[in-house]
Amino acid sequence: MPKKPKPKNKIPSKVWTKYSLKENKLEKKNTCPKCGPGNFLGIHHNRVYCGKCKYTEMKLK
């Protein structure tokens, strides 16, 4: 019988980085103003971007 392959180490989800705790309340960070609180904005080096509605905010240097 062949040997079973060794399982790869899985990277844990980083969804917890999208939330902050303020005064015992959990708040979402960087939500889209057009789509509402259900969608997060992707953070890039010069902009924040919503993948659903294509909303973009450019960061100033």
N, CA, C and O atoms as CSV, one atom per row, in Angstrom:
chain,resi,resn,atom,element,x,y,z
A,1,MET,N,N,0.838,-1.185,0.000
A,1,MET,CA,C,0.000,0.000,0.000
A,1,MET,C,C,0.879,1.243,0.000
A,1,MET,O,O,1.898,1.293,0.689
A,2,PRO,N,N,0.481,2.236,-0.771
A,2,PRO,CA,C,1.260,3.479,-0.759
A,2,PRO,C,C,1.013,4.255,0.533
A,2,PRO,O,O,-0.044,4.158,1.155
A,3,LYS,N,N,2.014,5.016,0.903
A,3,LYS,CA,C,1.889,5.828,2.116
A,3,LYS,C,C,0.982,7.015,1.851
A,3,LYS,O,O,0.927,7.537,0.738
A,4,LYS,N,N,0.277,7.431,2.883
A,4,LYS,CA,C,-0.579,8.603,2.757
A,4,LYS,C,C,0.297,9.845,2.721
A,4,LYS,O,O,1.290,9.923,3.444
A,5,PRO,N,N,-0.062,10.826,1.881
A,5,PRO,CA,C,0.739,12.059,1.854
A,5,PRO,C,C,0.580,12.835,3.156
A,5,PRO,O,O,-0.478,12.823,3.785
A,6,LYS,N,N,1.639,13.497,3.537
A,6,LYS,CA,C,1.635,14.290,4.759
A,6,LYS,C,C,0.753,15.525,4.549
A,6,LYS,O,O,0.897,16.197,3.528
A,7,PRO,N,N,-0.147,15.845,5.470
A,7,PRO,CA,C,-0.999,17.027,5.276
A,7,PRO,C,C,-0.175,18.312,5.349
A,7,PRO,O,O,0.754,18.434,6.148
A,8,LYS,N,N,-0.540,19.260,4.496
A,8,LYS,CA,C,0.153,20.549,4.479
A,8,LYS,C,C,-0.347,21.416,5.632
A,8,LYS,O,O,-1.487,21.285,6.077
A,9,ASN,N,N,0.509,22.283,6.095
A,9,ASN,CA,C,0.111,23.218,7.150
A,9,ASN,C,C,-0.824,24.257,6.552
A,9,ASN,O,O,-0.477,24.929,5.580
A,10,LYS,N,N,-1.993,24.387,7.128
A,10,LYS,CA,C,-2.975,25.338,6.631
A,10,LYS,C,C,-2.778,26.684,7.300
A,10,LYS,O,O,-2.505,26.761,8.498
A,11,ILE,N,N,-2.918,27.741,6.521
A,11,ILE,CA,C,-2.810,29.095,7.050
A,11,ILE,C,C,-4.165,29.476,7.634
A,11,ILE,O,O,-5.173,29.384,6.933
A,12,PRO,N,N,-4.221,29.902,8.894
A,12,PRO,CA,C,-5.506,30.264,9.490
A,12,PRO,C,C,-6.080,31.539,8.853
A,12,PRO,O,O,-5.344,32.382,8.340
A,13,SER,N,N,-7.381,31.651,8.901
A,13,SER,CA,C,-8.065,32.814,8.359
A,13,SER,C,C,-7.732,34.060,9.170
A,13,SER,O,O,-7.575,33.991,10.389
A,14,LYS,N,N,-7.626,35.194,8.491
A,14,LYS,CA,C,-7.311,36.447,9.173
A,14,LYS,C,C,-8.520,37.382,9.208
A,14,LYS,O,O,-8.373,38.604,9.168
A,15,VAL,N,N,-9.709,36.798,9.283
A,15,VAL,CA,C,-10.930,37.600,9.339
A,15,VAL,C,C,-10.964,38.438,10.611
A,15,VAL,O,O,-11.538,39.526,10.615
A,16,TRP,N,N,-10.357,37.948,11.692
A,16,TRP,CA,C,-10.360,38.669,12.965
A,16,TRP,C,C,-9.626,39.998,12.855
A,16,TRP,O,O,-9.830,40.864,13.706
A,17,THR,N,N,-8.774,40.201,11.838
A,17,THR,CA,C,-8.070,41.477,11.673
A,17,THR,C,C,-8.989,42.559,11.111
A,17,THR,O,O,-8.642,43.740,11.142
A,18,LYS,N,N,-10.156,42.171,10.598
A,18,LYS,CA,C,-11.103,43.120,10.014
A,18,LYS,C,C,-12.036,43.740,11.050
A,18,LYS,O,O,-12.883,44.563,10.703
A,19,TYR,N,N,-11.889,43.353,12.324
A,19,TYR,CA,C,-12.750,43.844,13.388
A,19,TYR,C,C,-11.922,44.525,14.463
A,19,TYR,O,O,-10.741,44.222,14.633
A,20,SER,N,N,-12.546,45.449,15.188
A,20,SER,CA,C,-11.884,46.088,16.327
A,20,SER,C,C,-12.844,46.078,17.515
A,20,SER,O,O,-14.063,46.041,17.345
A,21,LEU,N,N,-12.282,46.112,18.702
A,21,LEU,CA,C,-13.072,46.081,19.927
A,21,LEU,C,C,-13.002,47.454,20.585
A,21,LEU,O,O,-11.928,47.906,20.982
A,22,LYS,N,N,-14.157,48.116,20.698
A,22,LYS,CA,C,-14.229,49.434,21.327
A,22,LYS,C,C,-15.342,49.421,22.363
A,22,LYS,O,O,-16.503,49.172,22.038
A,23,GLU,N,N,-14.982,49.688,23.606
A,23,GLU,CA,C,-15.942,49.760,24.707
A,23,GLU,C,C,-16.851,48.529,24.752
A,23,GLU,O,O,-18.072,48.659,24.837
A,24,ASN,N,N,-16.257,47.345,24.695
A,24,ASN,CA,C,-16.977,46.068,24.739
A,24,ASN,C,C,-17.958,45.888,23.584
A,24,ASN,O,O,-18.937,45.153,23.716
A,25,LYS,N,N,-17.706,46.552,22.450
A,25,LYS,CA,C,-18.519,46.379,21.255
A,25,LYS,C,C,-17.594,46.029,20.099
A,25,LYS,O,O,-16.516,46.605,19.954
A,26,LEU,N,N,-18.022,45.090,19.288
A,26,LEU,CA,C,-17.252,44.662,18.137
A,26,LEU,C,C,-17.645,45.519,16.942
A,26,LEU,O,O,-18.825,45.586,16.597
A,27,GLU,N,N,-16.677,46.177,16.303
A,27,GLU,CA,C,-16.945,47.042,15.161
A,27,GLU,C,C,-16.146,46.562,13.961
A,27,GLU,O,O,-15.009,46.111,14.096
A,28,LYS,N,N,-16.762,46.667,12.771
A,28,LYS,CA,C,-16.070,46.289,11.543
A,28,LYS,C,C,-15.196,47.446,11.071
A,28,LYS,O,O,-15.587,48.609,11.173
A,29,LYS,N,N,-14.025,47.125,10.559
A,29,LYS,CA,C,-13.130,48.138,10.007
A,29,LYS,C,C,-13.325,48.203,8.494
A,29,LYS,O,O,-13.631,47.192,7.862
A,30,ASN,N,N,-13.151,49.376,7.921
A,30,ASN,CA,C,-13.110,49.574,6.470
A,30,ASN,C,C,-14.260,48.901,5.724
A,30,ASN,O,O,-14.032,48.002,4.914
A,31,THR,N,N,-15.484,49.329,5.989
A,31,THR,CA,C,-16.618,48.811,5.237
A,31,THR,C,C,-16.928,49.768,4.095
A,31,THR,O,O,-16.592,50.950,4.152
A,32,CYS,N,N,-17.568,49.247,3.064
A,32,CYS,CA,C,-17.876,50.040,1.875
A,32,CYS,C,C,-19.052,50.976,2.169
A,32,CYS,O,O,-20.083,50.521,2.665
A,33,PRO,N,N,-18.920,52.279,1.873
A,33,PRO,CA,C,-20.032,53.203,2.122
A,33,PRO,C,C,-21.205,52.995,1.163
A,33,PRO,O,O,-22.336,53.339,1.508
A,34,LYS,N,N,-20.969,52.443,-0.027
A,34,LYS,CA,C,-22.048,52.209,-0.985
A,34,LYS,C,C,-22.775,50.894,-0.714
A,34,LYS,O,O,-24.005,50.849,-0.724
A,35,CYS,N,N,-22.019,49.828,-0.471
A,35,CYS,CA,C,-22.608,48.490,-0.290
A,35,CYS,C,C,-23.165,48.275,1.105
A,35,CYS,O,O,-24.092,47.486,1.288
A,36,GLY,N,N,-22.615,48.963,2.086
A,36,GLY,CA,C,-23.077,48.794,3.451
A,36,GLY,C,C,-22.090,48.010,4.289
A,36,GLY,O,O,-20.989,47.701,3.836
A,37,PRO,N,N,-22.485,47.687,5.520
A,37,PRO,CA,C,-21.555,47.065,6.463
A,37,PRO,C,C,-21.235,45.606,6.175
A,37,PRO,O,O,-20.418,45.028,6.891
A,38,GLY,N,N,-21.823,44.990,5.186
A,38,GLY,CA,C,-21.552,43.588,4.896
A,38,GLY,C,C,-20.316,43.346,4.059
A,38,GLY,O,O,-19.865,42.206,3.948
A,39,ASN,N,N,-19.746,44.406,3.456
A,39,ASN,CA,C,-18.609,44.236,2.555
A,39,ASN,C,C,-17.414,45.028,3.049
A,39,ASN,O,O,-17.528,46.205,3.391
A,40,PHE,N,N,-16.269,44.369,3.081
A,40,PHE,CA,C,-15.032,45.015,3.506
A,40,PHE,C,C,-14.321,45.623,2.305
A,40,PHE,O,O,-14.508,45.187,1.170
A,41,LEU,N,N,-13.502,46.638,2.574
A,41,LEU,CA,C,-12.678,47.241,1.540
A,41,LEU,C,C,-11.307,46.580,1.551
A,41,LEU,O,O,-10.729,46.344,2.612
A,42,GLY,N,N,-10.793,46.285,0.362
A,42,GLY,CA,C,-9.444,45.736,0.246
A,42,GLY,C,C,-8.438,46.860,0.397
A,42,GLY,O,O,-8.607,47.930,-0.188
A,43,ILE,N,N,-7.388,46.625,1.180
A,43,ILE,CA,C,-6.389,47.658,1.434
A,43,ILE,C,C,-5.177,47.385,0.558
A,43,ILE,O,O,-4.556,46.328,0.666
A,44,HIS,N,N,-4.837,48.334,-0.309
A,44,HIS,CA,C,-3.670,48.255,-1.176
A,44,HIS,C,C,-2.697,49.354,-0.779
A,44,HIS,O,O,-2.993,50.146,0.116
A,45,HIS,N,N,-1.540,49.415,-1.430
A,45,HIS,CA,C,-0.524,50.380,-0.998
A,45,HIS,C,C,-0.908,51.827,-1.285
A,45,HIS,O,O,-0.428,52.723,-0.592
A,46,ASN,N,N,-1.758,52.092,-2.286
A,46,ASN,CA,C,-2.124,53.472,-2.585
A,46,ASN,C,C,-3.634,53.711,-2.648
A,46,ASN,O,O,-4.069,54.792,-3.043
A,47,ARG,N,N,-4.435,52.716,-2.264
A,47,ARG,CA,C,-5.888,52.880,-2.346
A,47,ARG,C,C,-6.589,51.843,-1.475
A,47,ARG,O,O,-5.987,50.859,-1.046
A,48,VAL,N,N,-7.881,52.086,-1.225
A,48,VAL,CA,C,-8.771,51.079,-0.653
A,48,VAL,C,C,-9.858,50.826,-1.691
A,48,VAL,O,O,-10.317,51.763,-2.344
A,49,TYR,N,N,-10.276,49.562,-1.853
A,49,TYR,CA,C,-11.079,49.175,-2.998
A,49,TYR,C,C,-12.157,48.174,-2.596
A,49,TYR,O,O,-11.900,47.240,-1.835
A,50,CYS,N,N,-13.366,48.378,-3.114
A,50,CYS,CA,C,-14.461,47.432,-2.917
A,50,CYS,C,C,-14.570,46.570,-4.175
A,50,CYS,O,O,-14.743,47.094,-5.276
A,51,GLY,N,N,-14.468,45.258,-4.015
A,51,GLY,CA,C,-14.522,44.348,-5.149
A,51,GLY,C,C,-15.920,44.151,-5.699
A,51,GLY,O,O,-16.075,43.687,-6.828
A,52,LYS,N,N,-16.938,44.491,-4.932
A,52,LYS,CA,C,-18.310,44.266,-5.379
A,52,LYS,C,C,-18.815,45.406,-6.266
A,52,LYS,O,O,-19.313,45.165,-7.366
A,53,CYS,N,N,-18.686,46.645,-5.789
A,53,CYS,CA,C,-19.243,47.776,-6.539
A,53,CYS,C,C,-18.168,48.636,-7.199
A,53,CYS,O,O,-18.496,49.632,-7.844
A,54,LYS,N,N,-16.891,48.274,-7.052
A,54,LYS,CA,C,-15.741,48.969,-7.650
A,54,LYS,C,C,-15.508,50.354,-7.062
A,54,LYS,O,O,-14.927,51.213,-7.724
A,55,TYR,N,N,-15.949,50.582,-5.839
A,55,TYR,CA,C,-15.707,51.847,-5.147
A,55,TYR,C,C,-14.228,51.927,-4.783
A,55,TYR,O,O,-13.667,50.959,-4.270
A,56,THR,N,N,-13.580,53.083,-5.043
A,56,THR,CA,C,-12.151,53.252,-4.792
A,56,THR,C,C,-11.899,54.564,-4.071
A,56,THR,O,O,-12.453,55.599,-4.440
A,57,GLU,N,N,-11.068,54.520,-3.051
A,57,GLU,CA,C,-10.573,55.720,-2.378
A,57,GLU,C,C,-9.062,55.734,-2.539
A,57,GLU,O,O,-8.387,54.780,-2.152
A,58,MET,N,N,-8.529,56.803,-3.104
A,58,MET,CA,C,-7.082,56.919,-3.281
A,58,MET,C,C,-6.476,57.541,-2.031
A,58,MET,O,O,-7.042,58.471,-1.457
A,59,LYS,N,N,-5.313,57.021,-1.608
A,59,LYS,CA,C,-4.600,57.569,-0.457
A,59,LYS,C,C,-3.641,58.643,-0.940
A,59,LYS,O,O,-2.983,58.483,-1.968
A,60,LEU,N,N,-3.563,59.729,-0.199
A,60,LEU,CA,C,-2.621,60.789,-0.532
A,60,LEU,C,C,-1.290,60.508,0.135
A,60,LEU,O,O,-1.240,59.930,1.221
A,61,LYS,N,N,-0.212,60.920,-0.518
A,61,LYS,CA,C,1.121,60.692,0.049
A,61,LYS,C,C,1.516,61.771,0.998
A,61,LYS,O,O,2.610,61.728,1.561
